[in-house]
Each structure stands twice: as structure tokens, then as C-alpha cells.
């Protein structure tokens, strides 16, 4: 009797021990072996055989096929187990982690980590997501640049100065027919060309639009800059290191270095800097704005100057008089 009791206790401990370091609850098929659930040999694994076995078991345990209502709950549990086993084994990567889980049951925490990492990981390749995002942003940048350039061209075509110059060029190149008496372009051209289109094309060919409204270019998009990053980044790093060395050694900065530092201190691009009037650029060099302290002082002076302009402006004085006359008065919606 004592011997039987000891054997039973030993068997119970062995089962608990196997659960402790073997199959784990909450991951994969729980305490069941996914290969055995499907009825397929791990050493002779075949995906076509897996699909065939799964379809058979899915038809067998599908809750809609169970006529006895008392067995519906049991059928649902088996159906979920079969589906879980199939989802685990059909994917090569997941099956690889599952095989590792079977071969190394003692690495409990690692197996849990891999299981939940696979469950929470995005199904779409992150590389495609990044590529799609970059292309989307680049497309928006390009279309926005096209729209801005179109607005700038439309504005230029509405200016008499540009239109008159365009008509002069059209007359010089015989692109349009002009009335000898009035000197104006004939409304009906023998060639049938559209006067507005001709003038617009001439203006577009001869004007120079810079800054944020310049002609759209793929070189200004994020995708292009990323493609050129392996070439541009080493140059940028080399330039930054060289600039730091010059400042440390007290070497005289070149004009290019000064322009770079001025743009950096003022928070503007080099293209914006080139669009500035010549007197303003000369002022920047005269004030030595490549020096951070000198630039900070200049910014404070400009801020004070702008405030004084606002205080002395007619609109601001009118606003102050209005507020003084209507002190305490408010405008709001009536409470219903």
C-alpha cells in the first residue's frame, strides 16, 4: 500500500514537473502539441499535407456542423485549437520559433517573449511602410511646389510690367501679329494661336522665380535627399568638422563659411539668403552675424525696432483708441 502511494505521488510530481518546464499555458496550443493536434509528423512536415489535414478537422469540428447543442461548446474549443495549430505551423518563421519552444522548454521566458513578439509585430514589412511614407511625403512636396510655382506664374502674368515685356519679345520674335496703327496685338491671329498662352509661355521662359515659389524639382523632395544621403552626409560632416577646427584654431573664415554660419544663426536656408537684397546682405556681414553673440544682439535690436514700428503705426493707434473708448464692452453670444 505504501509502495502504491509513493508511486502515485511520484507520477503526480512528474506530470507537474513536465507542465512546469514543458508545454506552457497561454501560448501556441497550450498543453497540446500543435503537430499532434493537426495529426501530422514533425519530422515529415509538409505544407500541402498540413492544409489537407486542417480542412478535414475544420469541417469535423466546425460549430455550425454540430447537431447536438450540448456539444457545441466542446466543438468550439476544438475548432479554436485546430485553427491555432494550423496558424502556428503554416508560417515558416512561427513554426521555427515553435520548434525551438519544443526543443528548449526550459527557456520559458524566452519562449514567451518570442510568442508575444510575433503576435504583436506588424504583419506588413516595416521597410515597405517606410518606403511608402517617404514616397507619399515626396509626392506631397512635389505637388505643393507645382501649386506654388503656378501661383507665382499667375501673379507674374497679372503684372503689367511682365506682360508688356512679354509683348515686346513676342513682337521682336514675330510670335504674334500686331496692328501697325495701334501697335497692339491683333485679337484674331491668322495662325490661330492663343495670345494668352503665348504671353504666358514667354513670361515663364524669362522670369526667375526663387525661394519657396520656384519651379518644382524632384531634387527638393525627401526621397531624392535620402538617395543622395550617402554622398552628402560625409561632405556635410567633413565641412562641420573643418569649420569647428577653424574656429578652435582661430583661422580666418572664408566667405562661404560666414554665409553658412549667418544662415544657421538666422534660421534661414542658403536659397533664402541668396534672395535677399544686396544692402541687407552687406549689413549682415558688417554686423558679423556669423558670430552667435553678435547675431543674438542683432535679433534683439530688430525685435525692439519691430515693436516700435507697431506702436507708431496708424492701425495700432486706432486700435488703442477703440479699446479706450470701449473699455469694459464685450461681444458674445446670448445665453439661450
Secondary structure, 3 states (H helix, E strand, C coil): CHHHHHHHHHHHHHHHHHHHHCCCCCCCCCCCCHHHHHCCCCCCCCHHHHHHHHHHHHHHHCHHHCCCHHHHHHHHHHHHHHHHHHHHHHCHHHHHHHHHHHHCCCCHHHHHHHHHHHHHCCCCCHHHHHHHHHHHHHHHHHHHHHHHHHHHHHHHHCCHHHHHHHHHHHHHCCCCCECCCCCCECCCCCCCCCHHHHHHHHHHHHCCCCHHHCCCCHHHCHHHHHHCHHHHHHHHHHHHHHHHHHHHHCCCCCHHHHHHHHHHHHCCCHHHHHCCCHHHHHHHHHCCCCCHHHHHHHHHHHHHHHHHHHHHCHHHHHHHHHHHHCCCCCCCCCCC
